[in-house]
Amino acid sequence: MDKNEILAILKDWNDWEGQQNIGILRDSYLNRLEGLIQGSNQVITITGPRRAGKSYIMRQMGRRLLEKGVKKENILFVNFEDPRFTSLNTKLLTQIYDIYKGFLSPTDTPYLFLDEVQEVKEWEKWVRMMHELQKAKIIVSGSNAHLLSRELGTLLTGRHLDLTVFPLSFAEYLIFNGVEIKNDFDIAGKEVEIDGLLHKYVEKGSFPEVALSVKKTEVLLNYFDDLLTKDLLKRFRVRKTPAMKTLIKYYLSNASNLMSFTSAGKFLQVHTNTVERFSGYFEDVYLIFLLKRFSFKIKEQEKSPRKAYTIDTGLCNALGFRFSENSGRLAENIVFLALKQQQIIDPQMELFYWKDVHHREVDFVIKEGTTVKSLIQVCWNMKDEKTRNRELRSLQKAMRELKVSKALIITEDTEGEERVNGFAVQTVPLWKWLLSEEGAICL
């Protein structure tokens, strides 16, 4: 590529001659990213699903560095999904870096932000070389967990730290909609507004662009097309396009349900091996998560059906799900995503579902080391007596078997505490639980 072409692209993405749009700040990620950058001399990798906000967080980090006194010539941001870049290889990386140095003459070790770096062939070799020569502090992002982890695992062993970005948490979603909750006092008089936003959060999902758009369904459908064509068909060179699209819709239509590769294959008339292979691809790009059954026996865990969850409940609704008929399952998916983000931050935490031979089920078992810490059941409507009794019986059985004295039921609007044969079961509305998990309020 021509030097002037590359320079024009770089000027469009950096704050060298003006300020770029950095969107709404996501402080929890920024604080963690800043801690990783300042606390080590490692390569920082930012992963997560497409359109979760990784690029904006990188730009926000660049702005924060400027505000803390880093000179603008010491920061370079490169977006490798810019269609003006051609021949994405290490030669281009070297060319970009040389042009940047020649144009700005950085006075200190530069901060190098490489966005969607997986688009560049053999990028990891170039990053390792730059890191070992201490030529830059490097932060890279990518939408493919397996690609990054595999390549970094082989070439950057012990040289990288990870930050995983998810779509908006509920507290962030409130901020994107003009409601900020910092403590219990901020809730006063806002309960109805918060509850209304929770229903939108569950129905339309939590991608940042969707939260800010008036055409939410159209944005979600475009996202689905991008995910299918760019992240799956192109990256994994899939030929069975109809089978893959059918399987994605199957997962999105069965959020929070038990499934096995064999049963899914029979239902969709797709070979079991194909279902398993495609499911691995979906997990790689953060589209789905498969939760194992709790058991102290590893073999039993592996043989049991998984519970399937998706990265975004809005995608479920945009592709045919009926919110009014499936609100409980979607709420369970929301709870899973919140727990999954906790697990990413705390590697000691393990997450399972529980089910006994009588098909009594508890949605989430949280384990640390050899100890089961807590049980969580999601029951959207606790006012129905039959449903209430069923959920309490399942929890009581699991609490006795796993030696847990307290458990939690997350509901739409019921709050209080139940006593069942000496066991304490707390009930709490979903919005309160979500805000308490994010540290905004106390239960």
N, C-alpha and C positions, 0 to 999 in steps of 0.2 A: 504493500500500500504506500501511497505517496505521503511524505512527511506532513504536508499541510492538511491532508484529509484526516490523518490521525489526530493532529493537534486540534482541528475543528471539533472532532467528536469529544475529545477530552475536555475542551472548554465548555461544552454543553452540559457536562455532568459534574463539574467542579465549581467551587466557590472562588475561583481565581479572579474573575472580573465581575462578580455580582453574587447574589445569594440564590441558591437553588431551593426549590420547594422541598421541605423535609417532613411535611405532614404533621399529624398530631403526635406529640411525644409519648413514647411508651417507656416510662421511667423504670419499671421493674427490669426490663431487658437491658436498658442502657446502663443501669447501675451494675448489673451482673457482668456485662461486657466490659465496662470500664475496670471493674475489679480484675477480670482476666488479663486485660492488657497491661495494667499497672503491676500486677502481682507476679508476672513471669516474663520470660523472654521467648515464649513459645509461639508457634503459629496458632492463630485462633480460627476455628472453623464454625461457621454459622449455618446450620441446616434447618430444614423444615419444609412444609408443603409450599407449592407454588402459590403466590399471592397472599402469603401469611404476613408479609410486611418486612421480610429480611432486608430488602434494598433500602427501605426507609430507615430502618434501625441503623444500618451502616452509615447512611447520610447524616442521621441525627448524631451518631457518634463523632463523625467528622466535625459537625458544628460545635459539639460540646468541647472537642479538643481545641478548636479555635477560640472558644469563649474562655478556656483555661490557659490561654497564652501560646499555644502552638501556632507557629506562623503558617499562613496559607500555602506557602511554597513547599511546606513539609508534609502535605497531605495530597494523595492521589487516589481518586475513585475511578474505577473502570467497570463499565457495564458490558459484559460480553454477550448480552442478548440484543444489543444495538445492532440492527440489520446492516448498518454501514460497515461493520467490521467484516472482512473477508479472510479466508485461509486462517482459521483459528488454530494456531500452533505456537510452539515455544519461540519460534523466530519472531512472530508478531509480539509476543510478550516482551522480548528483549528490545524490539523496536519501540514499543510504547514507552518502556522505562527510559531508554536513551533519549527519546524526544522530550519526555517530561523533564529529565535532568538538564537537558540543553536549554529548554525554554525557561525553566523556573530557578535553576541552580539552587537546589535545597541546601540549607545551611546546617542541617542536622540529619540524623537518621530518619528517613521519611516513613510515614504511616501509609501503607499500601493496601487499599481496599479492593479486592477482586470479586466482583459480583457475578453469580452464576458461572463460576470458574470451570464447572464440569464441561462446559461447551468447548473448552480449549484442549486439544489433543496433547497428552503427556504434560499437562500443567503441573502435576505433582513433582516432576523432576526439576522443573524450573524453580518452583517454590522451595524445594529442599536446597537447591544451590544458593538461592538468595538468602535463605535462613542461615545456612552454614557459614556463608561469607559475611553475615551480619550487615547486609546492605540495606535492609528494610525491616520494619515491624509489620508483619503480614497478617491481614484478616481476610479470609476467603468465605464465600457463601455458595451453597448449592441446594438444589431441590431433591436430590437423590441420596437418601441415607446410605444405601448399600454401596453406591459408587464411591462416596467420600470415605466411608469407614474402611472399605477394602483397600483403596489406594493409599490412604493415609496410614493404615495399619501396616502396610508393607514398606513404605518409603519414608514415613515420618514417625516411626515408632518412638514414643517418648518425647516427641517434639511438638505435639499439638494439644490444645485444650478445646473443648466443645461447648457450644451454646445452641440449644434447639429452640426455635421460635415456632409457636403455635398461633393460629388465629386468635382474635381478641378474647381475653377472659371477660367475665361479666362486669367486673369493675372497670375494665378498659372500655367495654361496650357502652357503659353508662357515660363515661367521659366523652366518647365519640358522639354521644347524643346530648351533651350539655349538662350532664348530671354527675357531679363529683362527690363521692362518699369517702371521707377521710376517717370518720369516727362515728360512734353511735348517735351523736347529736345531729349529724348531717341528715339522718333519716327522718327526723321529725317533720311530719306534714308531707313527706314524699313517698309514702308507702304505696299509694295508688299508682303514681307515675312509675315507680320502680317495678311494680308488679306488671304493669302494661308493657314496659320495655322488656321484662323477662319473657313474656309470651312472644314478642317479636324476635328476641334472641333465639328462642327455641325453634320458632317457625322458619325464620329467614336465615339463621346461621350467624356466624361470627367473623367472616372474612372482612377485613377493614374496608375494602372498597364497597362491599355490600352494605355495611353499616352506614356509609355516607351517601349512598345512591338512592334515588327515588325509584329507579327501575331495577329493583333487587333481583327479580326472577331472570331478567335478561342478562344481568351481569353473571349470575350463577350458571346459566346455560352456556355463556361464552367461556366461563372458567372450565366447565366440564369439557368443552370442545378442545381447549388448550391442553388440559391434562391428558386427554385421550390421544391427541395427535403429537404433542411435543414430548410429554413425559413418558408415554407408554409405547405407542406404535413406532415412533421414530427412534427412541432410545433403545428399545429392546427388539427392534426389527421384527415386529409381530406381523404375521401374514393372516391369521384367523381373526380379522377385524370384527365380523359379526359376533363370533363367540366371545371375544373380549368385552364388547359393548354389552352383550346380554348378561355376562357375569357381573360387570360393574353395577348394572341396574338391579341385579339380584341382591347384591350386598346392600345397596342403598335402600332397597325395599324391605330388607330384613334386619335393619339396625337393631341391636340389642337382643337378637335371637340366637339360639343355639344352631350350629351348623357343622357339617363334616364335608370334606371334599367329595366323598363318595355320594352322599345324599344330594349335594348340589349338582354333581355331574349327572346323576340319574334324572333329577328334575329338569335340568336344562338340556339333557341329551348331549352332553359334552364329556369327553373322556376324563376320568379322574385325574390322570397325570397333568392334563391341560389345565384343569381347575386349580390344582396345587401350584403349578408353575406360574399361572397368571396371578394367583393370590399372592405369591411371593413378590411379583412385580408391584402389585397394589400396595403392599406393605412398604416396599422400597421407596415409593414416592409419597408416602404418608397418606394414602387414600383410605386405607382400612387398618384396623388393629384387631388381632385375634387373641382373646383372653382364654387362658387355660383354666381347667378345673382344679380346685385345691385338692391336693392329696400329699401325704408324706411319702408316697411311693412315686418315683419319677416315671416309671413305666405306665402307671395308671393315669398320670397327668397327660402323657403323650398320646395315649390311646383314646382318651375321652374327647367328645365333641368340643369345639371352641365356641365362645360367644363372640359374635362379630360386631364391631363398632366402626363408625366412620368418622372422618376428620371434621365433618360439618353437617349439622342437621338440616341446614338450608338446602344443601344438595339433594337430600332425601325428598324434601317437599317439592323442589323444582322439577324432579324427574318422576313425579307420579304419586308420591306418598300423600296421604290425606292427614293433615295435621290434627283435625278434630277427632279422628278415629285412633290415632296413634300417639297422642301427646305423652302418655306415660312412657312409652318406649323411647321417644325422643328425649324426654327428660333424663332417662337413665343414661342415654348416650352423652348428654351434657355432663352428668356426674362423672362418667368414665373419663372424659377428656380432662376434667379438672384434676382427677386423681392421677392420670397419666403424666400431667405436667409436674405434679408433686414428685412422682417417681423419677422423672428425669433429673430433677434437682437433687433428690436423695437416693443415690444408688443402692442404699441398704434396704429400701422399701420394695417389697414384692406384692404383686396384685393378682388376685384370682377370683373366680366365682366358686360357690359351694353348692353341691347337689347330693342328696342321699338316694338310697335305693327306692324310696317311696316317692321320688320326684319332687320332694320339698327342696326349695332353692333359695339361696341368698345371693344377691347380686354381686356384692364385693366383699372379699376377705383381704384385709391388709396385714401383711406379715413382715416382721423384721427379725432377721436371724432365725432362731428356732421358735420364736414367740408370735402367736397371732395377736395383733394389737387391737384390731377393731373389726366390726362387721357393719356393713351398710346395706340397707334395703331401700329401693326406690319404689314408692307406692303413691301414684298421683292422686288417687281419691281414697282417703281413709274413712270417709263418711259412710261408705257401704259396709255394713256389718260383716257380710260374708267375706269380702275382700280383706277387711281389717283382721279378722280371725285367722285367715289363711296366712297372711304375712307374719303375724305374731307367732303362729305355730312353727313356721319355718325358722324364724329367728331363734325361738326358744330351743329347738332341736340343735341348731348349729352352735348356739352359745354353750349348751351342755357338752356337746361333743368336743368343741375346740377350747373349752375352759375359758370362755370370755364372759365377764360379769356385766358388761354394758354394751349396748348396741344402738344404732341410729336408724330411723326411718325418715327418708327425705320425701316430702309431700308437696302438693300444690299450695295448700294454705293452712294445714293443720299444725298446731304447735302444742307441745305439752310433754308429759311423761307417762308411760304405762308401766305398771308392775305386773309381771307375769311369773308366778311361782318363784318369787325371790329374785327374778332377773329384772334389771332396769332397762327400759327401752325408751329413748328420747325421740320425739317427733319434731321436725323443724321444716319450715317452708324452704323450697329450693333456693330462692333468692337470698335468704338469710344465710343459708349454708355456704353458698358460693362466695358471698362477701366476707364471711368469717374465715374461710379457707385462704382468702387472699389478704387477710390481715386488716381489712377495712373496718370491720366491726367485731365485737365479741358476742358469743352466744351466751 
